[in-house]
Amino acid sequence: MSFILKSQQEVMQEIAERAKFKRLEQNLTQEGLALRSGVSLGSIKRFERSGEISLKSLIDIALWR
């Protein structure tokens, strides 16, 4: 994963795409991820759509396992 010469938005979107890929790889719906991680469904939808998420929510998603 290289972030050289990418804008902040491009980096955020790439992180969101990788998180969505991992979610789908584990056959989890957005609703399932919300329940397991404690992050609201709206936050997960916004994250996957725009890359925008709080640092706390991002960590909660990353550590839900």
PyMOL commands that place a pseudoatom at each C-alpha (Angstrom):
pseudoatom trace, name=CA, resn=MET, resi=1, chain=A, elem=C, hetatm=0, pos=[0.000, 0.000, 0.000]
pseudoatom trace, name=CA, resn=SER, resi=2, chain=A, elem=C, hetatm=0, pos=[1.668, 3.187, -1.166]
pseudoatom trace, name=CA, resn=PHE, resi=3, chain=A, elem=C, hetatm=0, pos=[0.300, 6.595, -0.286]
pseudoatom trace, name=CA, resn=ILE, resi=4, chain=A, elem=C, hetatm=0, pos=[2.994, 8.555, -2.109]
pseudoatom trace, name=CA, resn=LEU, resi=5, chain=A, elem=C, hetatm=0, pos=[1.581, 11.321, -4.308]
pseudoatom trace, name=CA, resn=LYS, resi=6, chain=A, elem=C, hetatm=0, pos=[-1.994, 10.623, -3.293]
pseudoatom trace, name=CA, resn=SER, resi=7, chain=A, elem=C, hetatm=0, pos=[-4.383, 13.183, -1.913]
pseudoatom trace, name=CA, resn=GLN, resi=8, chain=A, elem=C, hetatm=0, pos=[-5.896, 12.871, 1.546]
pseudoatom trace, name=CA, resn=GLN, resi=9, chain=A, elem=C, hetatm=0, pos=[-9.226, 11.898, -0.040]
pseudoatom trace, name=CA, resn=GLU, resi=10, chain=A, elem=C, hetatm=0, pos=[-7.592, 9.217, -2.182]
pseudoatom trace, name=CA, resn=VAL, resi=11, chain=A, elem=C, hetatm=0, pos=[-5.893, 7.697, 0.863]
pseudoatom trace, name=CA, resn=MET, resi=12, chain=A, elem=C, hetatm=0, pos=[-9.156, 7.734, 2.841]
pseudoatom trace, name=CA, resn=GLN, resi=13, chain=A, elem=C, hetatm=0, pos=[-11.028, 6.105, -0.030]
pseudoatom trace, name=CA, resn=GLU, resi=14, chain=A, elem=C, hetatm=0, pos=[-8.367, 3.421, -0.448]
pseudoatom trace, name=CA, resn=ILE, resi=15, chain=A, elem=C, hetatm=0, pos=[-8.563, 2.531, 3.247]
pseudoatom trace, name=CA, resn=ALA, resi=16, chain=A, elem=C, hetatm=0, pos=[-12.364, 2.334, 2.990]
pseudoatom trace, name=CA, resn=GLU, resi=17, chain=A, elem=C, hetatm=0, pos=[-12.173, 0.095, -0.082]
pseudoatom trace, name=CA, resn=ARG, resi=18, chain=A, elem=C, hetatm=0, pos=[-9.760, -2.272, 1.664]
pseudoatom trace, name=CA, resn=ALA, resi=19, chain=A, elem=C, hetatm=0, pos=[-12.001, -2.407, 4.740]
pseudoatom trace, name=CA, resn=LYS, resi=20, chain=A, elem=C, hetatm=0, pos=[-15.045, -3.160, 2.572]
pseudoatom trace, name=CA, resn=PHE, resi=21, chain=A, elem=C, hetatm=0, pos=[-13.114, -5.886, 0.737]
pseudoatom trace, name=CA, resn=LYS, resi=22, chain=A, elem=C, hetatm=0, pos=[-12.193, -7.505, 4.071]
pseudoatom trace, name=CA, resn=ARG, resi=23, chain=A, elem=C, hetatm=0, pos=[-15.818, -7.263, 5.249]
pseudoatom trace, name=CA, resn=LEU, resi=24, chain=A, elem=C, hetatm=0, pos=[-17.094, -8.945, 2.096]
pseudoatom trace, name=CA, resn=GLU, resi=25, chain=A, elem=C, hetatm=0, pos=[-14.317, -11.538, 2.213]
pseudoatom trace, name=CA, resn=GLN, resi=26, chain=A, elem=C, hetatm=0, pos=[-15.710, -12.597, 5.596]
pseudoatom trace, name=CA, resn=ASN, resi=27, chain=A, elem=C, hetatm=0, pos=[-19.289, -12.647, 4.247]
pseudoatom trace, name=CA, resn=LEU, resi=28, chain=A, elem=C, hetatm=0, pos=[-20.362, -9.868, 6.600]
pseudoatom trace, name=CA, resn=THR, resi=29, chain=A, elem=C, hetatm=0, pos=[-23.091, -7.387, 5.796]
pseudoatom trace, name=CA, resn=GLN, resi=30, chain=A, elem=C, hetatm=0, pos=[-22.732, -3.772, 6.832]
pseudoatom trace, name=CA, resn=GLU, resi=31, chain=A, elem=C, hetatm=0, pos=[-25.331, -4.499, 9.495]
pseudoatom trace, name=CA, resn=GLY, resi=32, chain=A, elem=C, hetatm=0, pos=[-23.332, -7.471, 10.769]
pseudoatom trace, name=CA, resn=LEU, resi=33, chain=A, elem=C, hetatm=0, pos=[-20.168, -5.387, 10.981]
pseudoatom trace, name=CA, resn=ALA, resi=34, chain=A, elem=C, hetatm=0, pos=[-22.056, -2.675, 12.836]
pseudoatom trace, name=CA, resn=LEU, resi=35, chain=A, elem=C, hetatm=0, pos=[-23.306, -5.177, 15.415]
pseudoatom trace, name=CA, resn=ARG, resi=36, chain=A, elem=C, hetatm=0, pos=[-19.913, -6.816, 15.899]
pseudoatom trace, name=CA, resn=SER, resi=37, chain=A, elem=C, hetatm=0, pos=[-17.832, -3.638, 15.998]
pseudoatom trace, name=CA, resn=GLY, resi=38, chain=A, elem=C, hetatm=0, pos=[-20.203, -1.364, 17.897]
pseudoatom trace, name=CA, resn=VAL, resi=39, chain=A, elem=C, hetatm=0, pos=[-19.941, 1.255, 15.142]
pseudoatom trace, name=CA, resn=SER, resi=40, chain=A, elem=C, hetatm=0, pos=[-23.255, 2.596, 13.890]
pseudoatom trace, name=CA, resn=LEU, resi=41, chain=A, elem=C, hetatm=0, pos=[-24.586, 1.353, 10.572]
pseudoatom trace, name=CA, resn=GLY, resi=42, chain=A, elem=C, hetatm=0, pos=[-24.702, 4.936, 9.314]
pseudoatom trace, name=CA, resn=SER, resi=43, chain=A, elem=C, hetatm=0, pos=[-21.008, 5.417, 10.082]
pseudoatom trace, name=CA, resn=ILE, resi=44, chain=A, elem=C, hetatm=0, pos=[-20.088, 2.228, 8.245]
pseudoatom trace, name=CA, resn=LYS, resi=45, chain=A, elem=C, hetatm=0, pos=[-22.178, 3.217, 5.220]
pseudoatom trace, name=CA, resn=ARG, resi=46, chain=A, elem=C, hetatm=0, pos=[-20.611, 6.691, 5.150]
pseudoatom trace, name=CA, resn=PHE, resi=47, chain=A, elem=C, hetatm=0, pos=[-17.118, 5.214, 5.542]
pseudoatom trace, name=CA, resn=GLU, resi=48, chain=A, elem=C, hetatm=0, pos=[-17.522, 2.792, 2.660]
pseudoatom trace, name=CA, resn=ARG, resi=49, chain=A, elem=C, hetatm=0, pos=[-19.089, 5.460, 0.456]
pseudoatom trace, name=CA, resn=SER, resi=50, chain=A, elem=C, hetatm=0, pos=[-16.803, 8.420, 1.172]
pseudoatom trace, name=CA, resn=GLY, resi=51, chain=A, elem=C, hetatm=0, pos=[-13.891, 7.224, 3.296]
pseudoatom trace, name=CA, resn=GLU, resi=52, chain=A, elem=C, hetatm=0, pos=[-14.946, 9.503, 6.155]
pseudoatom trace, name=CA, resn=ILE, resi=53, chain=A, elem=C, hetatm=0, pos=[-14.879, 8.008, 9.661]
pseudoatom trace, name=CA, resn=SER, resi=54, chain=A, elem=C, hetatm=0, pos=[-13.675, 8.949, 13.113]
pseudoatom trace, name=CA, resn=LEU, resi=55, chain=A, elem=C, hetatm=0, pos=[-10.401, 7.485, 14.296]
pseudoatom trace, name=CA, resn=LYS, resi=56, chain=A, elem=C, hetatm=0, pos=[-12.203, 5.739, 17.183]
pseudoatom trace, name=CA, resn=SER, resi=57, chain=A, elem=C, hetatm=0, pos=[-14.691, 4.081, 14.814]
pseudoatom trace, name=CA, resn=LEU, resi=58, chain=A, elem=C, hetatm=0, pos=[-11.930, 3.059, 12.431]
pseudoatom trace, name=CA, resn=ILE, resi=59, chain=A, elem=C, hetatm=0, pos=[-10.057, 1.385, 15.295]
pseudoatom trace, name=CA, resn=ASP, resi=60, chain=A, elem=C, hetatm=0, pos=[-13.272, -0.302, 16.502]
pseudoatom trace, name=CA, resn=ILE, resi=61, chain=A, elem=C, hetatm=0, pos=[-13.811, -1.735, 13.009]
pseudoatom trace, name=CA, resn=ALA, resi=62, chain=A, elem=C, hetatm=0, pos=[-10.198, -2.851, 12.723]
pseudoatom trace, name=CA, resn=LEU, resi=63, chain=A, elem=C, hetatm=0, pos=[-10.219, -4.593, 16.104]
pseudoatom trace, name=CA, resn=TRP, resi=64, chain=A, elem=C, hetatm=0, pos=[-13.691, -6.194, 16.129]
pseudoatom trace, name=CA, resn=ARG, resi=65, chain=A, elem=C, hetatm=0, pos=[-12.341, -9.703, 15.585]
for i in range(1, 65): cmd.bond("trace and resi %d" % i, "trace and resi %d" % (i + 1))
show_as sticks, trace
zoom trace
